Amino acid sequence: MQIHVVQQGDTIESIAAAYGISEELLLRDNDISNTTKLVIGQCIVIAIPLETYVVQMNDTLEMIAEAHNITLMQLFRNNPILSEREYIYPGETLVIRYDNTMGNMIVHGNIFPFIDKVILRKTLPYLTYLSIINYTATKDGDIVSYFDDTELVQEIKDYGVMPLMLLTTLTLQGEANIGIAYDLLLNHDFQRNQINNILNILRTKGYYGINISFQYLSISTLRVYEEYLSNMFRSLNQAGFYVFVTIAPEISVLNNQIELARVNYSIINQIAHNIIFMSYEWATNLNPPSPITSIANISYFINYINTIIPPSKVIIGIPTVGYDWQLPFVPGISETRLLTYTSAINLANAVDAVIQFDDVSQTPFYTYYDVRENASIQHIVWFIDARSINALLDLASENNLLGSGIWNIMNYNTQLWLLINSQYEIIKVI
């Protein structure tokens, strides 16, 4: 696998010829719609299959998988286009294998129940675990759900993915309520009510376990979180359910020095089945313009947690979103817009931007001007590209972490899944 960064004068034809692959495969693997104009600084992932097969008359997917000693899930992973249609056609080329020499990887994802069904079916073959964001805890231990996810849970299981009920005090819009969190943490009656409600949902809907998202975990609140999680684990484990924990690490940079809250996660490690370290990026972002993630910060954090938690229990987050900030940035006033990878590239193409790259954070960015009513407004866009994703995957591999957690998978990121699938064997646990 290689990542090509587009230079002045590059075309689809010249890049395909340079790497000895077909233009069709290059376009498909990178979800490129504008074939006549690439953005300088744009990433192109080059993944050359180890083995391919040309479909013959009367072939079926089951026959092809059996003949090549692979599973149907592998065939769908290697050829995501198959999830979009019912038939295969004689003469078309399917990817049978990639050179997955980087080892095994657990992949966790997050979705809302209203995900597009085509995107869901294209994505499920790549996943080990999937947390459904559909449940908000209330202060008295009741749980609010927003959608009927019964059929969704079953479909997830049909693809060999373990469904997890994500429980948080946040709303679906990412709005926080610290009061509710502390009411639950400090009141055992509320906790018992919540546990009973959780068990009822898990059993009724067919979930395998719960993923509890901690928003306010800090050194000062650690003890009450440990007690809360211990109570939760005892009841759910006895009933045969898994307990996962998602924690947003507190990392900052002060005077060019990385600072982090040195929370001792050792007790949580003993309780939880796995710990996902990941920051949620919602549609609204009140933070000033900055990299979406930073490989330097995460590397520093992993060096710390590896002294407390076995790497084999750690799942590290990979964000997939970007933001477009209006400049100069004024909190609460300046416009901030959420972008997918595709929309970030399309915007750069539309405004003739040149994508630059920050070596410290390993993330891309660009600036542009928006002319409105004779006023020229500057913007800066930070997002995630193949280089960012691959740096995070390498970090997980080098530190022997269990795997990666994707926030989120509501939009299909072709390059993300190609990077994972062409380098790693994705583990299925059910």
VEXDREN-2710 file (C-alpha; in Angstrom, 1 decimal):
% VEXDREN-2710
k/r/px/py/pz
1/MET/0.0/0.0/0.0
2/GLN/1.3/3.5/-0.9
3/ILE/-0.1/7.0/-0.5
4/HIS/0.5/9.3/-3.5
5/VAL/0.2/13.1/-2.8
6/VAL/-1.0/14.9/-5.9
7/GLN/1.5/17.3/-7.4
8/GLN/1.2/20.0/-10.0
9/GLY/0.4/18.4/-13.4
10/ASP/-0.7/15.0/-12.0
11/THR/-3.7/13.3/-13.7
12/ILE/-5.6/10.1/-13.1
13/GLU/-3.9/8.7/-16.2
14/SER/-0.4/9.6/-15.1
15/ILE/-0.8/8.4/-11.5
16/ALA/-2.3/5.1/-12.7
17/ALA/0.5/4.6/-15.2
18/ALA/3.2/5.4/-12.6
19/TYR/1.9/2.7/-10.3
20/GLY/0.9/0.1/-12.9
21/ILE/-2.8/0.0/-11.9
22/SER/-5.9/0.6/-14.0
23/GLU/-7.6/4.0/-13.9
24/GLU/-10.8/2.3/-13.1
25/LEU/-9.4/0.7/-9.9
26/LEU/-7.7/4.0/-8.9
27/LEU/-11.0/5.9/-9.3
28/ARG/-13.0/3.3/-7.4
29/ASP/-10.6/2.8/-4.6
30/ASN/-10.5/6.6/-3.9
31/ASP/-14.1/7.5/-4.7
32/ILE/-13.0/10.2/-7.2
33/SER/-15.8/11.8/-9.1
34/ASN/-14.0/14.7/-10.7
35/THR/-11.7/12.9/-13.1
36/THR/-10.5/16.0/-14.9
37/LYS/-9.2/18.0/-12.0
38/LEU/-7.3/16.8/-8.9
39/VAL/-6.4/19.0/-6.0
40/ILE/-2.7/19.7/-5.4
41/GLY/-2.0/18.0/-2.0
42/GLN/-4.8/15.5/-2.3
43/CYS/-4.0/11.9/-1.3
44/ILE/-4.5/8.9/-3.6
45/VAL/-4.3/5.5/-2.0
46/ILE/-2.6/2.9/-4.1
47/ALA/-3.4/-0.7/-3.0
48/ILE/-2.4/-3.3/-5.5
49/PRO/-4.3/-6.6/-4.9
50/LEU/-2.3/-9.8/-4.2
51/GLU/-4.9/-11.9/-6.2
52/THR/-7.8/-11.0/-8.4
53/TYR/-10.4/-13.1/-10.3
54/VAL/-12.3/-12.4/-13.5
55/VAL/-16.0/-13.4/-13.1
56/GLN/-17.1/-16.2/-15.4
57/MET/-20.6/-17.1/-16.7
58/ASN/-22.8/-18.7/-14.0
59/ASP/-20.4/-17.7/-11.2
60/THR/-21.9/-16.9/-7.8
61/LEU/-20.2/-15.1/-4.9
62/GLU/-20.5/-18.2/-2.8
63/MET/-18.7/-20.3/-5.5
64/ILE/-15.9/-17.7/-5.9
65/ALA/-15.4/-17.4/-2.1
66/GLU/-15.3/-21.2/-1.7
67/ALA/-12.9/-21.7/-4.7
68/HIS/-10.4/-19.2/-3.3
69/ASN/-10.7/-20.3/0.3
70/ILE/-12.0/-17.0/1.6
71/THR/-15.2/-15.9/3.4
72/LEU/-18.1/-14.0/1.8
73/MET/-17.2/-11.2/4.3
74/GLN/-13.7/-11.0/2.8
75/LEU/-15.1/-10.8/-0.7
76/PHE/-17.4/-8.0/0.4
77/ARG/-14.6/-6.2/2.2
78/ASN/-12.3/-6.4/-0.9
79/ASN/-15.0/-5.4/-3.3
80/PRO/-17.4/-2.9/-1.5
81/ILE/-19.2/-2.2/-4.8
82/LEU/-20.8/-5.6/-4.3
83/SER/-22.9/-4.3/-1.4
84/GLU/-24.5/-1.8/-3.8
85/ARG/-26.0/-4.3/-6.2
86/GLU/-27.6/-7.7/-6.5
87/TYR/-25.6/-9.2/-9.4
88/ILE/-22.0/-9.9/-10.5
89/TYR/-21.2/-9.7/-14.2
90/PRO/-19.0/-12.0/-16.4
91/GLY/-15.8/-10.2/-17.3
92/GLU/-15.6/-8.0/-14.2
93/THR/-12.6/-8.3/-12.0
94/LEU/-12.9/-8.9/-8.3
95/VAL/-10.2/-8.5/-5.7
96/ILE/-9.6/-11.8/-3.9
97/ARG/-6.8/-10.9/-1.5
98/TYR/-4.6/-8.1/-0.4
99/ASP/-1.2/-8.5/1.2
100/ASN/-2.4/-8.1/4.8
101/THR/1.0/-8.3/6.4
102/MET/0.5/-5.8/9.2
103/GLY/-1.3/-8.2/11.4
104/ASN/-4.7/-8.5/13.0
105/MET/-6.9/-5.6/14.0
106/ILE/-10.1/-5.1/15.9
107/VAL/-12.3/-2.4/14.4
108/HIS/-15.0/-0.6/16.4
109/GLY/-17.5/1.9/14.8
110/ASN/-20.2/4.3/16.0
111/ILE/-23.5/4.9/14.2
112/PHE/-26.8/6.6/14.7
113/PRO/-29.9/4.4/13.9
114/PHE/-30.9/6.5/10.9
115/ILE/-27.7/5.6/8.9
116/ASP/-28.3/5.0/5.2
117/LYS/-28.8/1.3/4.7
118/VAL/-26.4/1.1/1.7
119/ILE/-23.6/2.7/3.7
120/LEU/-24.3/0.4/6.6
121/ARG/-24.1/-2.7/4.4
122/LYS/-20.9/-1.5/2.8
123/THR/-19.3/-0.9/6.1
124/LEU/-20.4/-3.9/8.3
125/PRO/-17.9/-6.3/6.6
126/TYR/-15.0/-4.1/8.0
127/LEU/-16.3/-4.1/11.6
128/THR/-15.8/-6.2/14.8
129/TYR/-17.9/-4.1/17.1
130/LEU/-20.5/-1.5/16.4
131/SER/-22.0/0.9/19.0
132/ILE/-25.4/2.4/18.3
133/ILE/-25.9/5.9/19.5
134/ASN/-29.6/5.8/20.6
135/TYR/-29.8/6.0/24.3
136/THR/-29.5/8.9/26.8
137/ALA/-29.4/8.4/30.5
138/THR/-31.6/10.5/32.7
139/LYS/-30.9/11.6/36.3
140/ASP/-33.2/9.0/38.0
141/GLY/-31.9/6.0/36.1
142/ASP/-34.4/6.0/33.3
143/ILE/-33.2/5.8/29.7
144/VAL/-34.5/7.7/26.7
145/SER/-34.3/6.0/23.3
146/TYR/-35.0/7.9/20.1
147/PHE/-35.5/5.2/17.4
148/ASP/-36.6/1.6/17.3
149/ASP/-33.3/-0.2/16.6
150/THR/-34.5/-3.8/16.8
151/GLU/-34.1/-4.6/13.1
152/LEU/-30.9/-2.7/13.0
153/VAL/-29.4/-4.8/15.8
154/GLN/-30.3/-8.0/14.0
155/GLU/-28.8/-6.9/10.7
156/ILE/-25.6/-6.0/12.4
157/LYS/-25.4/-9.5/13.8
158/ASP/-26.1/-11.0/10.4
159/TYR/-22.8/-9.5/9.3
160/GLY/-20.9/-11.1/12.2
161/VAL/-20.5/-7.8/14.0
162/MET/-21.1/-7.5/17.7
163/PRO/-23.7/-4.8/18.5
164/LEU/-23.2/-2.6/21.6
165/MET/-25.7/-0.3/23.2
166/LEU/-24.0/3.1/23.6
167/LEU/-25.1/4.8/26.8
168/THR/-24.3/8.5/27.4
169/THR/-25.7/11.6/29.1
170/LEU/-25.4/13.4/25.8
171/THR/-28.2/14.0/23.4
172/LEU/-28.1/12.9/19.8
173/GLN/-26.9/16.5/19.0
174/GLY/-23.9/16.1/21.4
175/GLU/-25.4/18.4/24.1
176/ALA/-24.0/17.7/27.5
177/ASN/-25.7/17.7/30.9
178/ILE/-23.2/17.5/33.8
179/GLY/-26.0/17.5/36.4
180/ILE/-27.5/14.3/35.1
181/ALA/-24.1/12.6/35.1
182/TYR/-23.4/13.4/38.8
183/ASP/-26.9/12.5/39.9
184/LEU/-26.3/9.1/38.6
185/LEU/-22.8/8.7/39.9
186/LEU/-23.8/9.7/43.4
187/ASN/-27.2/8.0/43.9
188/HIS/-27.2/4.2/44.2
189/ASP/-31.0/4.0/43.8
190/PHE/-30.7/5.7/40.5
191/GLN/-27.9/3.4/39.5
192/ARG/-29.9/0.3/40.4
193/ASN/-32.9/1.6/38.3
194/GLN/-30.6/2.3/35.4
195/ILE/-29.0/-1.2/35.5
196/ASN/-32.4/-2.8/35.4
197/ASN/-33.4/-0.7/32.5
198/ILE/-30.2/-1.5/30.7
199/LEU/-30.6/-5.2/31.2
200/ASN/-34.2/-5.0/29.8
201/ILE/-33.0/-3.2/26.7
202/LEU/-30.0/-5.6/26.1
203/ARG/-32.3/-8.6/26.4
204/THR/-35.2/-7.2/24.4
205/LYS/-33.1/-5.8/21.5
206/GLY/-30.5/-8.6/21.3
207/TYR/-27.4/-6.5/22.2
208/TYR/-24.3/-8.3/23.3
209/GLY/-23.3/-5.6/25.7
210/ILE/-23.0/-1.9/26.6
211/ASN/-20.5/0.8/25.7
212/ILE/-20.6/3.4/28.5
213/SER/-19.3/6.9/27.4
214/PHE/-17.7/8.9/30.2
215/GLN/-17.8/12.6/29.5
216/TYR/-16.5/14.0/32.8
217/LEU/-13.9/11.6/33.9
218/SER/-11.0/13.3/35.6
219/ILE/-8.6/12.8/38.5
220/SER/-11.1/14.3/40.9
221/THR/-14.1/12.3/39.7
222/LEU/-12.3/9.0/39.2
223/ARG/-13.4/7.3/42.4
224/VAL/-17.1/7.7/41.8
225/TYR/-16.7/6.5/38.2
226/GLU/-14.9/3.4/39.4
227/GLU/-17.7/2.6/41.9
228/TYR/-20.4/3.3/39.3
229/LEU/-18.7/1.0/36.7
230/SER/-18.0/-1.7/39.3
231/ASN/-21.8/-1.9/40.1
232/MET/-22.6/-1.9/36.4
233/PHE/-20.1/-4.6/35.6
234/ARG/-21.2/-7.0/38.4
235/SER/-24.8/-7.0/37.3
236/LEU/-24.2/-7.1/33.5
237/ASN/-21.3/-9.6/33.7
238/GLN/-23.4/-12.0/35.8
239/ALA/-26.1/-11.7/33.1
240/GLY/-23.6/-12.6/30.4
241/PHE/-23.2/-9.1/28.8
242/TYR/-20.0/-7.2/27.9
243/VAL/-19.1/-3.8/29.4
244/PHE/-17.0/-1.5/27.2
245/VAL/-16.0/2.0/28.2
246/THR/-15.3/5.0/26.0
247/ILE/-13.2/7.8/27.5
248/ALA/-12.3/11.1/25.9
249/PRO/-8.7/11.8/27.0
250/GLU/-7.8/15.3/28.2
251/ILE/-4.9/16.4/26.1
252/SER/-3.7/19.9/25.6
253/VAL/-0.7/21.9/24.4
254/LEU/0.7/24.7/26.6
255/ASN/3.8/26.6/25.6
256/ASN/4.6/24.0/23.0
257/GLN/4.5/21.3/25.7
258/ILE/1.9/18.4/25.6
259/GLU/-0.1/18.3/28.8
260/LEU/-2.5/15.5/29.8
261/ALA/-4.6/14.6/32.8
262/ARG/-2.7/11.7/34.3
263/VAL/-5.8/9.7/35.3
264/ASN/-5.0/6.3/36.8
265/TYR/-7.2/4.0/34.6
266/SER/-6.0/0.8/36.3
267/ILE/-9.2/0.0/38.2
268/ILE/-11.3/0.7/35.1
269/ASN/-9.0/-1.6/33.2
270/GLN/-9.8/-4.4/35.6
271/ILE/-13.5/-3.9/35.1
272/ALA/-14.0/-3.1/31.5
273/HIS/-13.8/-5.7/28.7
274/ASN/-12.1/-3.1/26.5
275/ILE/-11.4/0.7/26.7
276/ILE/-11.9/3.0/23.8
277/PHE/-10.0/6.3/23.9
278/MET/-11.8/8.6/21.6
279/SER/-13.1/12.2/21.4
280/TYR/-16.5/12.7/19.8
281/GLU/-16.7/15.3/17.0
282/TRP/-20.2/16.6/16.6
283/ALA/-21.9/18.8/14.0
284/THR/-21.2/21.8/16.1
285/ASN/-17.7/22.8/17.2
286/LEU/-17.1/25.8/19.4
287/ASN/-13.4/25.3/19.5
288/PRO/-11.0/27.6/17.6
289/PRO/-9.4/26.4/14.4
290/SER/-7.0/23.5/15.0
291/PRO/-6.1/20.1/13.7
292/ILE/-8.9/17.5/14.1
293/THR/-6.4/15.2/15.8
294/SER/-2.7/15.2/16.5
295/ILE/-0.5/12.2/16.1
296/ALA/2.0/13.8/18.5
297/ASN/-0.5/14.2/21.2
298/ILE/-1.9/10.7/20.8
299/SER/1.5/9.1/20.8
300/TYR/2.3/10.9/24.0
301/PHE/-1.0/9.7/25.5
302/ILE/-0.4/6.1/24.5
303/ASN/3.1/6.1/26.0
304/TYR/1.3/7.1/29.3
305/ILE/-1.6/4.6/29.2
306/ASN/0.7/1.8/28.2
307/THR/2.2/2.0/31.7
308/ILE/-1.3/1.4/33.2
309/ILE/-3.4/-0.7/30.7
310/PRO/-2.3/-3.7/28.7
311/PRO/-2.2/-2.6/25.0
312/SER/-4.3/-5.6/24.1
313/LYS/-7.3/-3.9/25.8
314/VAL/-6.9/-0.5/24.2
315/ILE/-8.9/0.7/21.1
316/ILE/-7.7/4.1/19.9
317/GLY/-10.0/6.5/18.1
318/ILE/-9.8/7.6/14.5
319/PRO/-11.9/10.7/13.6
320/THR/-13.3/11.0/10.0
321/VAL/-14.6/14.5/10.0
322/GLY/-13.3/17.9/9.1
323/TYR/-14.3/21.5/9.9
324/ASP/-14.5/24.7/7.9
325/TRP/-13.9/27.8/10.2
326/GLN/-14.6/31.4/9.3
327/LEU/-11.8/33.7/10.2
328/PRO/-11.0/35.7/12.2
329/PHE/-12.5/33.2/14.7
330/VAL/-14.9/34.6/17.3
331/PRO/-16.3/32.0/19.6
332/GLY/-20.1/31.7/19.3
333/ILE/-20.2/34.1/16.4
334/SER/-17.9/32.7/13.6
335/GLU/-19.5/30.1/11.3
336/THR/-18.2/26.6/11.7
337/ARG/-19.2/23.9/9.3
338/LEU/-18.8/20.1/9.5
339/LEU/-17.2/18.4/6.5
340/THR/-16.8/14.8/5.4
341/TYR/-13.6/13.9/3.6
342/THR/-15.3/14.0/0.2
343/SER/-16.9/17.4/0.9
344/ALA/-13.5/18.8/2.1
345/ILE/-11.9/17.7/-1.2
346/ASN/-14.8/18.9/-3.3
347/LEU/-14.6/22.3/-1.6
348/ALA/-10.9/22.6/-2.1
349/ASN/-11.5/21.8/-5.8
350/ALA/-14.2/24.4/-6.1
351/VAL/-12.2/27.2/-4.6
352/ASP/-8.9/26.2/-6.2
353/ALA/-7.2/25.6/-2.9
354/VAL/-3.8/23.9/-2.4
355/ILE/-3.9/21.4/0.4
356/GLN/-1.1/21.8/2.9
357/PHE/0.1/19.3/5.6
358/ASP/1.0/19.8/9.2
359/ASP/3.8/17.4/10.0
360/VAL/3.3/17.6/13.8
361/SER/-0.3/16.6/13.9
362/GLN/-0.2/14.7/10.6
363/THR/-3.3/16.4/9.3
364/PRO/-4.1/18.4/6.2
365/PHE/-5.5/21.9/6.0
366/TYR/-6.1/24.7/3.5
367/THR/-7.4/28.3/3.4
368/TYR/-9.7/30.0/1.0
369/TYR/-11.7/33.2/0.6
370/ASP/-15.5/33.4/0.3
371/VAL/-16.8/36.5/-1.5
372/ARG/-20.2/37.6/-0.2
373/GLU/-21.9/40.9/-1.1
374/ASN/-18.6/42.5/-2.0
375/ALA/-16.9/41.2/1.2
376/SER/-14.1/38.7/1.2
377/ILE/-14.3/36.3/4.1
378/GLN/-11.3/34.1/4.9
379/HIS/-11.8/30.4/5.9
380/ILE/-9.5/27.6/7.1
381/VAL/-10.3/24.0/6.7
382/TRP/-8.8/21.2/8.8
383/PHE/-9.7/17.6/8.0
384/ILE/-8.4/14.0/8.0
385/ASP/-6.9/12.3/5.0
386/ALA/-5.2/9.0/4.2
387/ARG/-1.9/10.2/5.7
388/SER/-3.6/11.0/9.0
389/ILE/-5.5/7.7/9.1
390/ASN/-2.4/5.7/8.2
391/ALA/-0.3/7.4/10.9
392/LEU/-2.9/6.5/13.5
393/LEU/-3.1/2.9/12.2
394/ASP/0.7/2.7/12.4
395/LEU/0.6/4.0/15.9
396/ALA/-1.8/1.3/17.0
397/SER/0.2/-1.4/15.3
398/GLU/3.6/-0.2/16.7
399/ASN/2.2/-0.1/20.2
400/ASN/0.4/-3.5/19.9
401/LEU/-3.0/-1.9/20.6
402/LEU/-6.1/-4.0/20.2
403/GLY/-7.5/-1.9/17.4
404/SER/-9.1/1.3/16.2
405/GLY/-12.4/3.0/16.8
406/ILE/-14.0/5.0/14.0
407/TRP/-15.9/8.2/14.8
408/ASN/-18.2/7.9/13.0
409/ILE/-19.3/5.8/10.0
410/MET/-22.4/7.6/8.9
411/ASN/-20.6/8.6/5.7
412/TYR/-18.7/6.0/3.8
413/ASN/-15.0/6.9/3.6
414/THR/-13.5/4.7/0.8
415/GLN/-9.9/5.4/1.6
416/LEU/-10.3/4.7/5.3
417/TRP/-11.6/1.2/4.7
418/LEU/-9.1/0.5/1.9
419/LEU/-6.2/1.5/4.2
420/ILE/-7.4/-0.9/7.0
421/ASN/-8.5/-3.7/4.7
422/SER/-5.4/-3.8/2.4
423/GLN/-3.0/-3.9/5.4
424/TYR/-4.7/-5.8/8.2
425/GLU/-6.7/-8.9/8.8
426/ILE/-10.0/-7.6/10.4
427/ILE/-11.1/-9.8/13.3
428/LYS/-14.7/-11.0/13.7
429/VAL/-15.8/-12.2/17.1
430/ILE/-19.3/-13.6/16.4
END
